[in-house]
Amino acid sequence: MSLGKYDHKKTEAKWQKKWAKEELYTPDISKAENKFYNLFMFPYLSAEGLHAGHAFSSTGSDIYGRFMRMNGKDVFQPMGYDSFGIHSENYAIKVGEKPRVMLKRTKKHFEGQLKSLGHGYDWTRTVTTSDPNYYRWTQWLFIQMFKAGLAYRKKALVNFCPSCKTVLADEQVVDGQCERCQAEVEKKEMEQWFFKITDYADRLLNGLTRIDWSERVKAAQKNWIGRSAGMQIEFKIQNSKFKIPVFTTRPDTLESATFIATSNKKAAWGKEKPDKFTGKYAINPVNGRELPIWETNYVEESYGTGAIMGVPAYDERDMDFAKKYGIDIVIEELNEGLWEKIEKEGWGKKQTNYHLRDWLVSRQRYWGAPIPMIYCRKHGWVPVPEEELPVLLPDIKNYKPEGTGKGPLANHPEFYNAACPECGGNAKRETDVMDTFVDSSWYFLRYPSVGLNDRHPEGDRKGSRGVGFAFDPEITKNWLPVDLYFGGAEHAVLHLMYARFVTMVLYDLGYLKFEEPFPKFFAHGLMIKDGAKMSKSRGNVVNPDKYISKFGADALRLYLMFVGPMDGSPDFRDTGIEGMRRFIVRVWNLFTDDISQHPGGGRLALSEAEGMNSSGVDVMKSKQHQTIKKVTEDIQKFKYNTAIAAIMELVNTISAAGGGSSDRLKILKDLCLLLAPFAPHLAEEVWHSGLGFKSSVHKSAWPKYDEKYLQADQAVIVVQVNGKLRSQLTISHQSSTIKDEVLRLAKEDEKVKKWLKSGRIKKEIFISGKLVNFVV
Ligand code: ANZ
C-alpha cells in the first residue's frame, strides 16, 4: 500500500463518491439513544450559488458534527433549501426567469458546491420549502394557528416596501429599510394576516434564561421583545368628559410633568407632519397643573397608549421638545411613593408593555405558500379542510408584484374561486401568500421525518391526500430538540424568534414535548473581503469553486478555519490558501515518507508497535498528548483556528524528530484522527491507503490524551503589569523561550488585557521561560 503523489481532485472525488454510496452520514433514524442533531441554517436560493462566507460557516458546523461522530454520537446533519420567498423571487425577476425554472438550476449548483466541500450531510433527508410535500405542512401549521386563535386578520398601519411591493413584518424593517432590498419602507393602512406572537412575549423572554446562546443574541431578542414595567395614568382633559391615558415607566416623575403629547397619527416615515398644539389642556392629577396637549411625531402610535406625559426635567427628548416650543420646565424631586399613590387615588394602574408586535405573515407576492383560507360571505374566513392540502401554487405567467395591495394570484379566478368548506356556496380563496419566515419557522422539525410520508407529488392530487403528519411524533420525540444550531446572528429577532414561538405553540397544542427548539445556538461571524462584509450588493463575493478546483476542498476548509475564530470576521485572501495547500502537501509527505520506511505498510507496522517500549520519544509523546488535549478543548469551544495551529505544531515536532519508529506511526495515526474533521478527504485517504484501515476514519474513535504525558513540557510564566502579578501563562517549554510568542500570549490574556487598557506600554521585560513585566 502506498500513497503516491498528492492529487486533491482524485482523492476528494473518490471519497465523496464512497461516502455517499456507503451512506456514511445517514444515521439510522429509528435509533436515537446516542443522537446528536447537528443543524446548520439552510440557505436561501437567492443567487446562483454559495459564496466563501457560506463555505466558512458551513465548514464550522461540519467540523463539529464530525467531531461528535468520532466521539461516538449518531450524528444527524441535514441540509435543505429555504427556497420560497421574496429573496428567491427577486432573484428570479432579476435574471428574467420563473422562480421554478431558476431554482431547478441554482439548487443543483448549491448542492454540488456543498458536496464538493466534503460536508457530512445526510443527503437522503433534505427539505425544500417550495416543494408541495413541504408547504402543505406549512399550510397545516397556519391552520393550527388559526384554530388556536393565534392567526387573525386586522387592519393596521403596516410596513410596505415600495420596491418589493408587499407588506413586511416589523422584524424585516432594519433602520427604516426593507431587509431584502434596502428600499425605504412606507407606512400604509391595510388589512393583513397576523400571528399573535405577543401572547408569547413573556415566555419568549423567560425562556432565554434557560438556553445556551451567546449573550449578544439573547440581548437582541430581549431588546426586541422589550418588556417594560410602568403605569398607565389617566389625565382629565379640561372642560371635557374625556381622559387621556399615557404609558410611563417613570411615575416617580409625575410631579415634574409639564405637557402631554399624543401620536401624530398617519405620519409616514420620511413624510412627517409638523408638531401641533391642539389648543387643549389636561390636568396633572398630583398637583393640578395645566398641561398643554400636543400632537407630535416622536410619540409612536402603536406603543403603550400612543400618548405620553412630557417630563422635560428628566427626559432628554421631552427636554428638546419643551425648549423648541417654549413649554415650561419644572424640576420636582423624584418621588418613588407615587407608584403607590397613583393606584390608591385611582389615577392609574400598573401596566407592563412590550415592544414586540404581532407577526405580520401575509405577503402580496407570488412565490410563497398560499394562505389556506377561504372567505365566504356567510361564514367569514374558513380554513381549507386539512385533507385538501396542499393548496397548490399555480404556475402562472405574470408573477411579478404589482403593488396594488393584492398579490398576483388575485388575477387568477381559476385559483381563487372556491366553494365554502362550510356551506358549499361561492367563496374566494385568500390570494396572499405566506412570509418565508413561516416556512423556516419549523423546517428543523421536518428533517428527521423526511421520506416517511411524501405521498403528494405536485400535480398528483388524487388519492394522495389525507393521512400524514408534518413530523412523525415518535421520531420527533427521539431526535429533537436540535443539539447544536449553527448559524448567523443576523437572524436573532427574525428566524430565531419565530422558530421559538412556533415551537411553543406546537408544544401548547400537544404536538411537541419541548418548548425550546435550539437549547444551544452558536452564532458564527461573517467573512470579510477587502475590509467589507462579503455580500452580493457590495460585489465582493468570492466563489469557492475555483479554489476547490485549484487547491482542493481540504485546503480551502483548513484555510477558512485557520484565518480566525469562528465567531470573528476573517478576511479572505488568496495567498493564505496557497500556504495551506503547502501545509497539506507537507503532511501528506510526512505520511508517505514514514510509511515507506515500513515494509508492508503502516497497518502492519501499527500492529507490530503494540506493547513496544516508548523510551526515546518523550518529547514527541508529550507533544502528541498536549495536542490531543488542546484540539479537543478548542473544538468544543469552536476555536478551530487555534486547534489547527496546534496540529501544525505537532507536525513540526514530528518532522523535526525524523526517523521511522513504530511509536512514531502511532503518533501519526493520532495526527490523522485529529485532522479528520478539518481535512476529511486527506485524512480518509491516509487512513485507508497509508495506514491500511478498512473502516472510515470518520467513524473511528477520537484520540484520548493521557494526563501523565502532559506535564513534561510545561512552563509557567508569570505576567506582571508594573511589577504586580496579574496572571500566569501555562505554555510549552519550547514556546516559553520565544520572546515574541510569550509577549503575544501575555497581551491576549483577558486578565492582563484589563490592566493594559489604562495606558501605553513603555517597556516590556522578558525573562526567558519565567517572567514578563509590562511597564505602562
Ligand atoms: C415619563 C418619563 C420620564 C418617561 C422620564 C421616561 C423618562 P420604554 O422603556 O421603551 O417602555 N413613551 C411611552 N409611550 C411612548 C410612545 N408611544 N412613543 C414614544 N415614547 C413613549 O419607554 C417608556 C417611556 O417612553 C415612557 O416613560 C414614556 O416616557 C415614553 F424621565 O414617561 B416616560
Residues whose N, C-alpha, C, O or C-beta is under 5 A from the ligand:
A	BS01	ANZ	S228 F247 T248 T249 R250 T253 Y298 V299 E300 E301 Y303 G304 G306 A307 I308 M309 V311 Y314 D315
